Amino acid sequence: MSLIFYAWGEACYIWLLGLSIIGNYYFGRWIFHRGSLISSRQIKLFFALTFNLSLLLYFKYANFFATNLADLLHLLFPQYHFAVAQNLLPARLPIGISFFTFHAISYLIDIYRGKCKAQKNLLELSLYIAFFPQLIAGPIVRYNTIEKYLTKRRHSWSAASYGIRRFIIGFGKKVIIANPLGEVADAIFSSQLDGLNCWLAWVGVLCYTMQIYFDFSGYSDMAIGLARVFGFKFPENFNYPYIAKSVKEFWRRWHMSLSAWFRDYVYIPLGGNKVGLKRQYFNLVLVFFLCGLWHGASWNYVVWGLFHGFFLVFERLRIGKIFLAAMPNFLQHIYLMLVVTVGWVFFRSPDLTHAIDYLELMFCGGSDVVVASEISRLLNLHFVWTVGALSVIGLSPLVKNSAAIMIKRGGGYLLIFDLFLLASFIFAIIRLSFATHNPFIYFQF
């Protein structure tokens, strides 16, 4: 059924998912083969990783690398013309390729490290890689986390009801909060910058800051909820990242499965915290360079990753520690939100030039520009007071803690909570019916 789900949205690439599954099934068994010497197992792992990364590099980065190589050669040798082969890549990126590739890589490395055994049943490994809730946009689930659920699962009314409630919460985050915020952000970021003022630039990036959180955490809630209905327990992917007071804390709360993946499979193999300080700083920057590049074949994402890497290094330096320690908690929080919000400008802008011009408008722009009618319509009182209030409330654990208390008490409290969820679900469906396209932000990655 997961393969049918994938084919429904990406039938032309079902062969690619099948190739990844079958290839990693045999690579896993090959690496796990008993009696292998350490050196030979390293060679096997090298070939297995090359197989996976080759698929990812071709389908996601071929044009990016070819274009930048041609630009570099033209810069070094301006007297020559370097033609770039156009259309190296298919017109559309295969859905979920970054996610199912990282799932496969973690599976192979964990076999190599002895953390799990190679799966002998092809169908069970297929279920791990292609399981539909997390196939398209995460969270990135380790094989050893759900290995026991592949063959033996317990189903109960309590687990199913928890999964349904969690799904509705995520669905509401996406449709009721993230989509209206996205309409405003899209209208502002797609406008000509000379038609915006400083205030609108801040509105646009703040709406996107809220949108990407509710969009992606909403998807994660839906995935975790659906998995629970089917008897799987997925790890949490978000822990209220915008209440953090440092960039380091932010990355312990934001997209936790991706952060942990890069920590365990890139940062620690590079030496982690066991090497000298300069090497640690280099490793951090390298990890976030790769994290940015993972998000897309664009210099925008690379700069976004390096931007966060810089602040992570800064916070480890003596001057950074003194800087944070000297500020009260609310100023630390403002510092974090300012860093993250500026970073989202690079993430959302179509190119680096637009991002730099947008930042200049945010910090140096005037306020004498007439607001476009479309943006004025979106920024009405209903949006400001309803969606804005929901956004602020949803950024803290208040709702989660209140819901947990109501569920624990049961009876009338649980009935009120479920009626609220039902009303939210119906409202979200009605709102969804008026929209033509509702993509999740992380589908593009």
GIUR-V357598 format. One line per field, one symbol per residue. phi: phi as a letter, one per 20 degrees, with the letter a starting at -180 (. if undefined). A space follows every 50 residues. Layout:
BEGIN
phi = ???
END
This chain:
BEGIN
phi = .fffgfffdbffdfffffffffffffffffffgfnffgfffffffgffff gffffffffdcgffffffffffffffcffdddedfflfdffcfggmffff ffffffffffffenebeffeeffffffffdgffdfebnffdffffdgfff dbcddbffffffffffffffffgfeedffffffffffffeffffdddgff ffgfffffgfgfffffffffffffffffgenddeffdcclffefcbfffg fedelfffgffffedcffffpleedffffffffffffffffffgfrebfg fffgffgffffffgfefgffffgfffefgfffffgffffffffffffeff bfgfffffffffdcfecdefffffffffeefgffeefffffffffdfgff fffffffffmlffffffffffffffffffffffeeebcffgfffe
END
